[in-house]
């Protein structure tokens, strides 16, 4: 496979993850799949039926690619996925603008598969709640993706599922590259796969401009 973009920390592949992921192995898969709610992605029709097909096709590939898989399904989609080992809570401490079906939505689930890497490495227990401020996606959305993950929060989530610098993080639904940004910033390596060439271009430009600052990770 010829990468769309590559540097010392990041590799990007342009194509269908169902074709590319079987040839890859890493330490953690961290990804934000489509939600099946009609978002306006570039090359993908975000329907519920297409999401069902993606889950059936890609979940076995992700589970085979890394010992830890973590993904944000959206609350409505939790039960579409195979039973997870656990559900982490991404709690947004000051969220009050997003309306859910039972009031203001202040959290998002993170389905995790595999053994907690902190316990596996005998590094002690960690909370199953990741607390961040509510995201302000204005600057991230200007990158041209309809549903970017807020980078400061995504870095913190990454460090909960990947305890060690140097690990290889994979994202088969790369989008505009938040996982790659988070990995590079925290001293990890990353592989991203994306169906849309436009999003690959956005992510490649983003990664090429990132300034490493390992001391700032928290």
Secondary structure, 3 states (H helix, E strand, C coil): CCCCEECCCEEEEECCHHHHHHHCCCCEEEECCCCCCCCCCCCCCCCHHHHHHHHHHHHHHHHHHCCEEEECCCHHHHHHCCCCCEEEEEEECCCCCCEECCEECCEEEEEEECCCHHHHCCCCCCCCEEEECCCCCHHHHCCCCCCCCCHHHHHHHHHHHCCCCCCEEEECCCCCCHHHHHHHHCCCEEEEEECCHHHHHHHHHHHHHCCCCHHHCC
